Amino acid sequence: MRRLSAALLVVGCLFLRAAAQEPSGHLNPVVAKLAAGKTVYGLITGDMSLANARETARASVDFVYADMEHSPLDFPGLAIFLAGLTDKAAIVAKKSAQPNVALFARFPPEADQSQWVVKQALDIGLMGVIFNGVDTKDQALTAVRTMRYPPMRGSPRREPVGIRGVSTAAASYAWGVSAAEYERRADVWPLNPDGDLLAVIMIESVEGLENLDQIASVPGVGALFLGAGSDLSRSMGVPANSPEVEAGFQKVLKACHAHKVACAITAGNTADVVRRVKEGWTIIRSTVPAITEGRAQLGDR
């Protein structure tokens, strides 16, 4: 009995130690900052090299998204890039598995509505997916569903019902948590306050602008995103610098505020970064110099 009691005590201590090691708060730095009401900044890249990953991991940004719409659909490259983003020195300094820079990806419009593409990206360990050319509520709904696991019986927040296949091994390793902890966190924020995945919906057409309120109202949509404006301007049939395009941008911003979702936009230079932040955009995609200088001018350290 003494041996049994001692064994149970050891097992209990090990369990408590493992539980204590599970990180608290959000692992996704973008979600952590958005939940705290802060602005987040990020980059786009088509360079999946380890050298670029290591440089990006220590840049003054919160996220980077791999552009696989206009670059090859390269899942092995994505996995290598994510490994390169893992900065062990930063983990030791922060005493947390939360990366400084979260990895998202954007896929071809037809592909990112396919369950297998999103599943493979998330199973690698990505923390967000950017869905191109979403024009309707149904498309936004499909996007959210592909990022969620099917709910357990009696689970809260069942809708929209997830269709993601369950496999946690690679993603939990990449996140530095147990399989159970990954499964708990692998849901879309802000629908699930504990979620660490972000579903980002790109608005790139006149139809998308017309359906903004319906799209933004889909539970699980984490952000609306406008790119550089080229696709939207082409959909309007006007140059990218036309007043109609800027009016579309402001319409998206208004919808974000109305539905309390994050609002993302591309800023071309330092002045543009400062302007967009002051307008109320909460996710800014630009270049490292523009972000660094813009944050300095805004007093955002």
FISE-300835 format. One record per residue: residue number from 1; residue in three letters; x, y, z of N, C-alpha, C in turn. Coordinates in pm, whole numbers. Example, Ala and Ser with C-alpha at 12.3 -4.5 7.8 and 13.67 -1.06 7.14 Angstrom:
REM residues 2
SITE   i  aa   n_xx   n_yy   n_zz  ca_xx  ca_yy  ca_zz   c_xx   c_yy   c_zz
SITE   1 ALA   1319   -569    780   1230   -450    780   1320   -330    780
SITE   2 SER   1285   -225    708   1367   -106    714   1290      3    787
REM end
This chain:
REM residues 301
SITE   i  aa   n_xx   n_yy   n_zz  ca_xx  ca_yy  ca_zz   c_xx   c_yy   c_zz
SITE   1 MET     83   -121      0      0      0      0     86    126      0
SITE   2 ARG    200    117     80    288    233     83    346    261    -55
SITE   3 ARG    383    151   -127    438    168   -261    333    226   -355
SITE   4 LEU    210    176   -341    102    226   -426     76    373   -399
SITE   5 SER     73    410   -270     50    550   -234    161    640   -288
SITE   6 ALA    286    590   -276    400    667   -326    391    684   -477
SITE   7 ALA    352    577   -546    340    583   -691    232    681   -733
SITE   8 LEU    119    676   -662     10    769   -694     51    913   -667
SITE   9 LEU    131    933   -560    178   1067   -530    269   1120   -640
SITE  10 VAL    358   1033   -690    448   1073   -799    369   1108   -924
SITE  11 VAL    272   1021   -958    190   1046  -1077    114   1177  -1063
SITE  12 GLY     60   1199   -940    -13   1323   -917     75   1445   -931
SITE  13 CYS    198   1436   -877    291   1548   -889    327   1575  -1034
SITE  14 LEU    351   1466  -1108    384   1483  -1250    269   1547  -1325
SITE  15 PHE    146   1506  -1291     28   1563  -1357     17   1711  -1327
SITE  16 LEU     35   1745  -1198     25   1886  -1160    135   1969  -1225
SITE  17 ARG    255   1908  -1234    365   1979  -1298    336   2004  -1445
SITE  18 ALA    284   1900  -1513    250   1914  -1655    143   2020  -1675
SITE  19 ALA     42   2016  -1584    -66   2114  -1595    -14   2255  -1574
SITE  20 ALA     79   2267  -1478    134   2400  -1449    216   2454  -1563
SITE  21 GLN    271   2364  -1645    354   2406  -1756    273   2451  -1876
SITE  22 GLU    143   2419  -1879     60   2463  -1990     51   2615  -1985
SITE  23 PRO     73   2684  -2096     74   2830  -2095    -64   2887  -2068
SITE  24 SER    -67   3002  -2004   -193   3072  -1981   -201   3189  -2078
SITE  25 GLY   -319   3245  -2093   -335   3354  -2188   -332   3302  -2330
SITE  26 HIS   -329   3393  -2426   -332   3354  -2567   -192   3323  -2618
SITE  27 LEU   -181   3214  -2693    -56   3180  -2759    -37   3261  -2886
SITE  28 ASN   -145   3296  -2950   -138   3375  -3073   -116   3522  -3035
SITE  29 PRO      0   3580  -3068     27   3718  -3026    -69   3818  -3089
SITE  30 VAL   -121   3789  -3207   -218   3878  -3271   -347   3880  -3191
SITE  31 VAL   -396   3763  -3157   -519   3754  -3077   -499   3819  -2941
SITE  32 ALA   -384   3794  -2879   -356   3852  -2747   -364   4004  -2751
SITE  33 LYS   -307   4065  -2855   -308   4211  -2864   -445   4265  -2902
SITE  34 LEU   -512   4199  -2994   -646   4244  -3032   -741   4235  -2913
SITE  35 ALA   -730   4127  -2837   -816   4111  -2719   -790   4220  -2616
SITE  36 ALA   -667   4273  -2616   -630   4380  -2522   -656   4518  -2581
SITE  37 GLY   -717   4524  -2700   -749   4652  -2761   -631   4721  -2828
SITE  38 LYS   -528   4645  -2862   -409   4703  -2923   -408   4684  -3075
SITE  39 THR   -329   4765  -3143   -309   4752  -3287   -199   4649  -3313
SITE  40 VAL   -217   4569  -3419   -115   4471  -3455    -61   4503  -3594
SITE  41 TYR     63   4462  -3618    133   4497  -3740    195   4370  -3801
SITE  42 GLY    197   4364  -3935    253   4245  -3996    300   4264  -4138
SITE  43 LEU    351   4154  -4193    415   4152  -4324    349   4047  -4413
SITE  44 ILE    377   4059  -4542    345   3954  -4638    477   3902  -4693
SITE  45 THR    483   3772  -4724    604   3717  -4783    572   3602  -4877
SITE  46 GLY    657   3588  -4978    652   3471  -5066    781   3392  -5054
SITE  47 ASP    869   3436  -4965   1000   3375  -4944    992   3279  -4826
SITE  48 MET    992   3149  -4854    979   3048  -4750   1113   3000  -4697
SITE  49 SER   1219   3073  -4720   1352   3028  -4679   1370   3039  -4528
SITE  50 LEU   1460   2956  -4474   1491   2963  -4332   1552   3097  -4296
SITE  51 ALA   1635   3151  -4386   1698   3280  -4359   1593   3389  -4340
SITE  52 ASN   1493   3391  -4427   1387   3491  -4414   1304   3467  -4289
SITE  53 ALA   1279   3340  -4256   1202   3308  -4136   1273   3359  -4011
SITE  54 ARG   1402   3335  -4004   1479   3378  -3886   1482   3530  -3873
SITE  55 GLU   1496   3597  -3987   1496   3744  -3984   1360   3797  -3941
SITE  56 THR   1253   3735  -3995   1117   3778  -3963   1084   3754  -3816
SITE  57 ALA   1136   3644  -3760   1107   3609  -3621   1151   3718  -3524
SITE  58 ARG   1250   3799  -3565   1301   3904  -3477   1270   4044  -3529
SITE  59 ALA   1177   4051  -3624   1134   4182  -3675   1034   4242  -3577
SITE  60 SER   1013   4373  -3587    921   4442  -3496    778   4433  -3547
SITE  61 VAL    731   4308  -3566    596   4284  -3616    530   4175  -3532
SITE  62 ASP    398   4160  -3551    321   4061  -3475    283   3940  -3558
SITE  63 PHE    284   3954  -3690    248   3841  -3776    315   3855  -3911
SITE  64 VAL    320   3744  -3983    360   3743  -4123    265   3647  -4193
SITE  65 TYR    221   3684  -4311    139   3586  -4383    205   3546  -4514
SITE  66 ALA    206   3416  -4534    264   3358  -4654    164   3372  -4768
SITE  67 ASP    206   3437  -4874    119   3456  -4990    132   3336  -5083
SITE  68 MET     35   3247  -5076     32   3132  -5165    -82   3142  -5265
SITE  69 GLU   -133   3265  -5279   -227   3292  -5388   -148   3324  -5514
SITE  70 HIS    -47   3410  -5501     33   3451  -5615    169   3383  -5619
SITE  71 SER    195   3298  -5520    316   3216  -5515    273   3070  -5511
SITE  72 PRO    367   2977  -5533    330   2835  -5535    266   2789  -5404
SITE  73 LEU    173   2694  -5417    109   2632  -5301    207   2529  -5246
SITE  74 ASP    282   2568  -5143    399   2493  -5098    387   2460  -4950
SITE  75 PHE    324   2346  -4917    308   2309  -4778    439   2270  -4710
SITE  76 PRO    528   2195  -4775    659   2169  -4712    734   2299  -4682
SITE  77 GLY    730   2394  -4775    794   2522  -4751    732   2595  -4633
SITE  78 LEU    600   2585  -4620    530   2649  -4510    574   2589  -4376
SITE  79 ALA    588   2457  -4374    632   2391  -4250    775   2431  -4212
SITE  80 ILE    862   2440  -4312   1000   2481  -4287   1004   2625  -4237
SITE  81 PHE    924   2711  -4299    920   2852  -4259    873   2865  -4114
SITE  82 LEU    770   2788  -4077    720   2793  -3940    828   2748  -3842
SITE  83 ALA    903   2644  -3878   1012   2599  -3792   1116   2709  -3776
SITE  84 GLY   1145   2781  -3884   1242   2889  -3878   1196   3007  -3795
SITE  85 LEU   1064   3024  -3783   1009   3134  -3701   1022   3107  -3552
SITE  86 THR   1050   2982  -3516   1061   2946  -3374   1192   2998  -3318
SITE  87 ASP   1183   3104  -3242   1300   3170  -3183   1314   3124  -3039
SITE  88 LYS   1402   3028  -3015   1415   2972  -2880   1464   3076  -2780
SITE  89 ALA   1547   3168  -2824   1594   3272  -2733   1478   3357  -2683
SITE  90 ALA   1383   3386  -2773   1266   3465  -2733   1178   3387  -2637
SITE  91 ILE   1164   3257  -2661   1083   3172  -2573   1143   3170  -2433
SITE  92 VAL   1275   3157  -2426   1343   3155  -2296   1326   3290  -2226
SITE  93 ALA   1340   3398  -2302   1330   3532  -2243   1188   3559  -2192
SITE  94 LYS   1087   3516  -2269    949   3541  -2230    895   3439  -2131
SITE  95 LYS    965   3325  -2120    919   3213  -2038    779   3171  -2080
SITE  96 SER    758   3170  -2211    628   3137  -2268    649   3078  -2407
SITE  97 ALA    558   2987  -2444    563   2928  -2578    505   3020  -2684
SITE  98 GLN    450   3136  -2642    392   3228  -2739    502   3284  -2829
SITE  99 PRO    488   3268  -2962    588   3327  -3051    573   3478  -3057
SITE 100 ASN    679   3546  -3093    669   3691  -3113    592   3722  -3241
SITE 101 VAL    605   3631  -3341    545   3653  -3472    460   3531  -3509
SITE 102 ALA    330   3552  -3529    239   3445  -3569    245   3426  -3720
SITE 103 LEU    227   3301  -3764    225   3272  -3907     84   3246  -3955
SITE 104 PHE     42   3323  -4057    -84   3303  -4127    -50   3266  -4273
SITE 105 ALA   -149   3232  -4350   -127   3208  -4493   -251   3243  -4572
SITE 106 ARG   -228   3283  -4697   -335   3313  -4791   -321   3219  -4909
SITE 107 PHE   -431   3158  -4949   -429   3058  -5054   -512   3105  -5174
SITE 108 PRO   -502   3036  -5288   -587   3073  -5402   -734   3068  -5363
SITE 109 PRO   -817   3157  -5417   -957   3165  -5375  -1032   3032  -5381
SITE 110 GLU  -1013   2954  -5486  -1082   2827  -5498  -1031   2728  -5394
SITE 111 ALA   -899   2734  -5366   -839   2638  -5272   -877   2668  -5128
SITE 112 ASP   -885   2797  -5092   -905   2826  -4950  -1049   2801  -4906
SITE 113 GLN  -1137   2766  -4999  -1270   2720  -4963  -1275   2567  -4954
SITE 114 SER  -1161   2502  -4975  -1154   2356  -4969  -1108   2314  -4830
SITE 115 GLN  -1179   2219  -4774  -1152   2177  -4638  -1009   2126  -4622
SITE 116 TRP   -958   2055  -4722   -826   1993  -4706   -713   2096  -4702
SITE 117 VAL   -727   2206  -4776   -622   2308  -4777   -610   2373  -4640
SITE 118 VAL   -720   2415  -4584   -719   2479  -4453   -674   2380  -4347
SITE 119 LYS   -722   2257  -4355   -683   2154  -4258   -532   2134  -4257
SITE 120 GLN   -472   2120  -4375   -328   2096  -4379   -250   2216  -4325
SITE 121 ALA   -296   2335  -4356   -228   2455  -4306   -235   2461  -4154
SITE 122 LEU   -353   2435  -4098   -368   2440  -3953   -294   2325  -3886
SITE 123 ASP   -295   2209  -3949   -225   2094  -3891    -74   2115  -3887
SITE 124 ILE    -21   2197  -3977    121   2233  -3972    149   2316  -3847
SITE 125 GLY     50   2396  -3805     66   2478  -3686     40   2625  -3708
SITE 126 LEU    -18   2663  -3823    -50   2803  -3848   -155   2852  -3749
SITE 127 MET   -154   2983  -3725   -246   3043  -3629   -357   3124  -3695
SITE 128 GLY   -358   3129  -3826   -463   3202  -3894   -463   3173  -4042
SITE 129 VAL   -578   3191  -4104   -593   3175  -4249   -662   3298  -4304
SITE 130 ILE   -608   3350  -4415   -667   3464  -4483   -741   3412  -4605
SITE 131 PHE   -872   3433  -4607   -958   3380  -4713   -980   3488  -4819
SITE 132 ASN   -935   3461  -4940   -945   3557  -5050  -1086   3569  -5105
SITE 133 GLY  -1113   3683  -5161  -1231   3703  -5246  -1361   3652  -5189
SITE 134 VAL  -1386   3676  -5061  -1513   3634  -5002  -1619   3737  -5039
SITE 135 ASP  -1720   3691  -5107  -1824   3780  -5159  -1959   3766  -5088
SITE 136 THR  -1979   3652  -5019  -2111   3624  -4962  -2101   3572  -4819
SITE 137 LYS  -2213   3574  -4751  -2222   3521  -4616  -2192   3372  -4615
SITE 138 ASP  -2242   3299  -4715  -2219   3154  -4720  -2070   3122  -4733
SITE 139 GLN  -1997   3201  -4811  -1854   3178  -4824  -1782   3204  -4692
SITE 140 ALA  -1822   3309  -4622  -1763   3338  -4491  -1794   3227  -4391
SITE 141 LEU  -1916   3176  -4398  -1956   3067  -4310  -1871   2942  -4335
SITE 142 THR  -1850   2910  -4462  -1766   2796  -4497  -1624   2815  -4446
SITE 143 ALA  -1572   2936  -4459  -1437   2965  -4411  -1424   2934  -4262
SITE 144 VAL  -1517   2983  -4184  -1513   2959  -4039  -1525   2811  -4008
SITE 145 ARG  -1614   2742  -4076  -1638   2600  -4048  -1513   2516  -4076
SITE 146 THR  -1436   2552  -4178  -1317   2474  -4210  -1209   2489  -4103
SITE 147 MET  -1217   2593  -4020  -1116   2616  -3917  -1155   2557  -3782
SITE 148 ARG  -1276   2504  -3770  -1325   2454  -3641  -1338   2302  -3642
SITE 149 TYR  -1307   2240  -3527  -1334   2098  -3509  -1484   2078  -3488
SITE 150 PRO  -1539   1962  -3527  -1679   1933  -3494  -1696   1937  -3342
SITE 151 PRO  -1807   1992  -3294  -1824   2009  -3149  -1856   1878  -3078
SITE 152 MET  -1810   1867  -2954  -1850   1756  -2869  -1994   1778  -2823
SITE 153 ARG  -2059   1670  -2787  -2197   1681  -2739  -2201   1771  -2614
SITE 154 GLY  -2292   1865  -2614  -2307   1955  -2500  -2211   2072  -2502
SITE 155 SER  -2128   2085  -2606  -2032   2194  -2611  -2103   2329  -2631
SITE 156 PRO  -2053   2434  -2568  -2108   2567  -2597  -2055   2615  -2731
SITE 157 ARG  -2114   2719  -2784  -2068   2779  -2910  -2057   2675  -3022
SITE 158 ARG  -2162   2599  -3040  -2161   2490  -3140  -2162   2543  -3284
SITE 159 GLU  -2225   2654  -3304  -2241   2710  -3438  -2138   2819  -3464
SITE 160 PRO  -2086   2828  -3586  -2104   2737  -3698  -2033   2603  -3672
SITE 161 VAL  -2099   2494  -3705  -2046   2361  -3677  -1921   2336  -3760
SITE 162 GLY  -1813   2299  -3693  -1686   2278  -3760  -1682   2152  -3844
SITE 163 ILE  -1595   2152  -3945  -1577   2035  -4032  -1429   1998  -4045
SITE 164 ARG  -1344   2059  -3962  -1202   2027  -3968  -1176   1887  -3912
SITE 165 GLY  -1100   1806  -3984  -1065   1673  -3936   -972   1683  -3816
SITE 166 VAL   -988   1593  -3721   -915   1601  -3595   -782   1527  -3603
SITE 167 SER   -675   1602  -3590   -539   1548  -3578   -454   1658  -3518
SITE 168 THR   -404   1634  -3397   -339   1742  -3323   -187   1729  -3313
SITE 169 ALA   -131   1617  -3358      9   1586  -3328    107   1694  -3374
SITE 170 ALA    107   1726  -3503    204   1822  -3555    178   1963  -3504
SITE 171 ALA     52   2003  -3500     19   2139  -3458     49   2161  -3310
SITE 172 SER     18   2063  -3226     45   2078  -3083    196   2086  -3059
SITE 173 TYR    273   2012  -3136    420   2019  -3126    468   2158  -3165
SITE 174 ALA    413   2209  -3275    454   2343  -3321    417   2450  -3219
SITE 175 TRP    304   2435  -3153    259   2534  -3055    325   2515  -2919
SITE 176 GLY    385   2399  -2896    450   2375  -2769    355   2343  -2656
SITE 177 VAL    243   2276  -2688    145   2240  -2586    105   2095  -2603
SITE 178 SER     33   2042  -2505    -17   1905  -2515   -128   1899  -2620
SITE 179 ALA   -159   1777  -2662   -267   1759  -2760   -399   1811  -2706
SITE 180 ALA   -425   1783  -2578   -551   1830  -2517   -556   1982  -2511
SITE 181 GLU   -443   2043  -2478   -440   2189  -2470   -453   2252  -2608
SITE 182 TYR   -391   2190  -2708   -407   2241  -2844   -554   2235  -2885
SITE 183 GLU   -617   2122  -2860   -756   2106  -2900   -845   2210  -2832
SITE 184 ARG   -812   2245  -2708   -889   2347  -2637   -871   2484  -2700
SITE 185 ARG   -749   2512  -2744   -716   2645  -2798   -745   2657  -2948
SITE 186 ALA   -754   2547  -3018   -765   2549  -3164   -908   2579  -3209
SITE 187 ASP   -952   2698  -3175  -1084   2744  -3217  -1071   2891  -3254
SITE 188 VAL  -1172   2941  -3322  -1164   3078  -3374  -1202   3181  -3269
SITE 189 TRP  -1118   3282  -3260  -1143   3398  -3176  -1202   3508  -3264
SITE 190 PRO  -1297   3588  -3216  -1346   3601  -3079  -1468   3518  -3046
SITE 191 LEU  -1516   3434  -3140  -1631   3349  -3108  -1603   3270  -2981
SITE 192 ASN  -1485   3210  -2975  -1440   3141  -2855  -1335   3230  -2788
SITE 193 PRO  -1365   3286  -2672  -1270   3377  -2607  -1135   3313  -2579
SITE 194 ASP  -1130   3179  -2568  -1005   3109  -2544   -936   3067  -2674
SITE 195 GLY   -999   3094  -2787   -945   3051  -2915   -818   3125  -2954
SITE 196 ASP   -731   3056  -3027   -606   3115  -3074   -593   3111  -3226
SITE 197 LEU   -703   3083  -3296   -704   3085  -3441   -780   3209  -3489
SITE 198 LEU   -733   3266  -3600   -797   3386  -3653   -841   3361  -3797
SITE 199 ALA   -971   3375  -3821  -1027   3365  -3956  -1038   3506  -4013
SITE 200 VAL   -957   3533  -4116   -949   3667  -4175  -1015   3663  -4312
SITE 201 ILE  -1113   3747  -4332  -1192   3748  -4454  -1153   3866  -4542
SITE 202 MET  -1106   3839  -4663  -1067   3946  -4755  -1187   3993  -4837
SITE 203 ILE  -1206   4122  -4843  -1311   4184  -4924  -1242   4245  -5045
SITE 204 GLU  -1273   4193  -5164  -1200   4233  -5284  -1289   4260  -5405
SITE 205 SER  -1419   4277  -5381  -1509   4297  -5495  -1627   4385  -5456
SITE 206 VAL  -1695   4434  -5558  -1816   4512  -5536  -1921   4427  -5465
SITE 207 GLU  -1931   4300  -5503  -2027   4210  -5438  -1994   4195  -5290
SITE 208 GLY  -1866   4182  -5258  -1826   4171  -5119  -1864   4294  -5039
SITE 209 LEU  -1846   4413  -5099  -1885   4537  -5032  -2035   4543  -5009
SITE 210 GLU  -2112   4495  -5105  -2257   4497  -5093  -2305   4404  -4982
SITE 211 ASN  -2228   4299  -4954  -2269   4200  -4855  -2189   4211  -4724
SITE 212 LEU  -2127   4327  -4700  -2040   4345  -4585  -2106   4310  -4453
SITE 213 ASP  -2224   4363  -4430  -2289   4341  -4300  -2319   4194  -4277
SITE 214 GLN  -2363   4124  -4381  -2391   3981  -4368  -2263   3903  -4342
SITE 215 ILE  -2155   3937  -4413  -2028   3868  -4396  -1973   3891  -4256
SITE 216 ALA  -1973   4016  -4212  -1916   4051  -4081  -1997   3993  -3966
SITE 217 SER  -2123   3960  -3992  -2210   3908  -3885  -2192   3758  -3862
SITE 218 VAL  -2115   3690  -3947  -2095   3546  -3931  -2014   3520  -3804
SITE 219 PRO  -2066   3441  -3710  -1991   3411  -3588  -1859   3342  -3623
SITE 220 GLY  -1751   3391  -3565  -1620   3331  -3591  -1534   3410  -3686
SITE 221 VAL  -1592   3504  -3759  -1510   3594  -3841  -1430   3682  -3747
SITE 222 GLY  -1296   3676  -3759  -1210   3750  -3668  -1169   3886  -3719
SITE 223 ALA  -1164   3899  -3853  -1122   4026  -3911  -1167   4035  -4055
SITE 224 LEU  -1192   4156  -4101  -1211   4185  -4243  -1082   4250  -4291
SITE 225 PHE  -1040   4213  -4411   -910   4258  -4459   -920   4311  -4601
SITE 226 LEU   -864   4429  -4623   -849   4486  -4756   -702   4478  -4793
SITE 227 GLY   -674   4425  -4912   -536   4420  -4957   -491   4557  -5006
SITE 228 ALA   -407   4556  -5107   -357   4683  -5161   -462   4757  -5244
SITE 229 GLY   -575   4693  -5269   -684   4758  -5341   -691   4726  -5488
SITE 230 SER   -596   4649  -5541   -593   4622  -5685   -714   4542  -5730
SITE 231 ASP   -746   4434  -5658   -861   4352  -5698   -992   4428  -5681
SITE 232 LEU  -1002   4504  -5572  -1124   4582  -5551  -1141   4688  -5659
SITE 233 SER  -1033   4756  -5693  -1043   4860  -5796  -1079   4799  -5931
SITE 234 ARG  -1024   4682  -5962  -1059   4615  -6089  -1205   4575  -6090
SITE 235 SER  -1254   4529  -5974  -1395   4493  -5966  -1483   4615  -5989
SITE 236 MET  -1437   4731  -5943  -1511   4856  -5964  -1491   4911  -6105
SITE 237 GLY  -1382   4868  -6171  -1351   4918  -6303  -1286   5055  -6303
SITE 238 VAL  -1214   5087  -6193  -1150   5218  -6181  -1005   5199  -6135
SITE 239 PRO   -919   5300  -6150   -781   5290  -6100   -778   5276  -5947
SITE 240 ALA   -668   5220  -5897   -656   5193  -5754   -660   5319  -5667
SITE 241 ASN   -622   5433  -5725   -620   5558  -5647   -749   5638  -5662
SITE 242 SER   -853   5578  -5714   -980   5649  -5734  -1053   5670  -5602
SITE 243 PRO  -1129   5778  -5591  -1206   5804  -5468  -1303   5691  -5435
SITE 244 GLU  -1354   5622  -5540  -1448   5512  -5514  -1384   5400  -5433
SITE 245 VAL  -1256   5376  -5458  -1186   5270  -5386  -1170   5307  -5239
SITE 246 GLU  -1129   5430  -5214  -1115   5476  -5076  -1251   5474  -5004
SITE 247 ALA  -1356   5507  -5076  -1490   5501  -5017  -1524   5357  -4977
SITE 248 GLY  -1480   5261  -5060  -1499   5119  -5027  -1422   5081  -4902
SITE 249 PHE  -1299   5133  -4891  -1220   5107  -4771  -1293   5156  -4645
SITE 250 GLN  -1345   5277  -4653  -1413   5334  -4537  -1541   5258  -4504
SITE 251 LYS  -1604   5203  -4605  -1724   5123  -4581  -1689   4996  -4503
SITE 252 VAL  -1576   4936  -4537  -1531   4817  -4465  -1497   4853  -4320
SITE 253 LEU  -1429   4965  -4301  -1394   5009  -4166  -1520   5029  -4081
SITE 254 LYS  -1620   5089  -4140  -1745   5114  -4069  -1812   4983  -4030
SITE 255 ALA  -1811   4885  -4120  -1871   4755  -4091  -1796   4683  -3980
SITE 256 CYS  -1663   4695  -3979  -1583   4634  -3872  -1623   4689  -3737
SITE 257 HIS  -1633   4821  -3728  -1669   4883  -3601  -1811   4846  -3560
SITE 258 ALA  -1900   4838  -3656  -2039   4806  -3625  -2054   4664  -3572
SITE 259 HIS  -1974   4572  -3625  -1987   4432  -3587  -1878   4388  -3489
SITE 260 LYS  -1795   4482  -3447  -1690   4455  -3347  -1596   4344  -3390
SITE 261 VAL  -1549   4354  -3515  -1444   4264  -3562  -1322   4348  -3599
SITE 262 ALA  -1207   4286  -3595  -1084   4358  -3630  -1086   4398  -3776
SITE 263 CYS  -1016   4505  -3809  -1017   4557  -3945   -874   4572  -3995
SITE 264 ALA   -842   4503  -4105   -705   4498  -4156   -694   4568  -4290
SITE 265 ILE   -579   4633  -4310   -557   4704  -4435   -407   4708  -4466
SITE 266 THR   -374   4722  -4593   -236   4739  -4635   -201   4887  -4636
SITE 267 ALA    -89   4922  -4574    -40   5060  -4571     91   5066  -4649
SITE 268 GLY    100   5161  -4742    214   5163  -4833    341   5224  -4778
SITE 269 ASN    328   5319  -4684    447   5387  -4631    421   5431  -4488
SITE 270 THR    517   5499  -4428    505   5540  -4288    384   5628  -4264
SITE 271 ALA    367   5728  -4351    253   5819  -4335    121   5744  -4343
SITE 272 ASP    116   5645  -4430     -5   5565  -4448    -31   5480  -4324
SITE 273 VAL     75   5425  -4265     60   5348  -4140     -3   5436  -4033
SITE 274 VAL     53   5555  -4013      3   5646  -3911   -142   5684  -3939
SITE 275 ARG   -171   5715  -4065   -307   5756  -4101   -408   5646  -4073
SITE 276 ARG   -377   5523  -4113   -473   5414  -4098   -496   5378  -3951
SITE 277 VAL   -391   5384  -3871   -409   5356  -3729   -499   5462  -3667
SITE 278 LYS   -478   5588  -3702   -560   5696  -3646   -705   5686  -3693
SITE 279 GLU   -727   5628  -3811   -864   5609  -3860   -937   5500  -3784
SITE 280 GLY   -861   5410  -3722   -925   5303  -3645   -901   5163  -3696
SITE 281 TRP   -815   5147  -3796   -780   5013  -3843   -694   4947  -3737
SITE 282 THR   -720   4820  -3708   -653   4754  -3596   -547   4652  -3640
SITE 283 ILE   -543   4618  -3768   -440   4529  -3821   -379   4599  -3943
SITE 284 ILE   -250   4624  -3936   -181   4697  -4042    -77   4608  -4107
SITE 285 ARG    -87   4590  -4239     16   4517  -4313     98   4616  -4392
SITE 286 SER    230   4614  -4372    317   4707  -4443    456   4646  -4452
SITE 287 THR    559   4731  -4458    698   4687  -4460    760   4713  -4322
SITE 288 VAL    870   4647  -4291    933   4665  -4161    972   4812  -4137
SITE 289 PRO   1038   4881  -4233   1072   5022  -4207    950   5110  -4182
SITE 290 ALA    844   5093  -4263    724   5175  -4246    656   5146  -4112
SITE 291 ILE    654   5020  -4073    593   4983  -3945    675   5040  -3829
SITE 292 THR    806   5023  -3836    893   5070  -3728    881   5221  -3711
SITE 293 GLU    889   5294  -3822    880   5440  -3817    740   5487  -3777
SITE 294 GLY    639   5419  -3829    502   5455  -3796    472   5434  -3648
SITE 295 ARG    518   5323  -3595    494   5295  -3452    567   5398  -3365
SITE 296 ALA    685   5438  -3409    760   5540  -3334    683   5671  -3330
SITE 297 GLN    625   5712  -3445    550   5836  -3451    422   5829  -3368
SITE 298 LEU    365   5708  -3360    242   5689  -3284    267   5666  -3136
SITE 299 GLY    395   5648  -3101    426   5617  -2962    387   5476  -2925
SITE 300 ASP    375   5388  -3026    338   5248  -3006    464   5164  -3005
SITE 301 ARG    514   5135  -2889    639   5059  -2876    612   4911  -2853
REM end
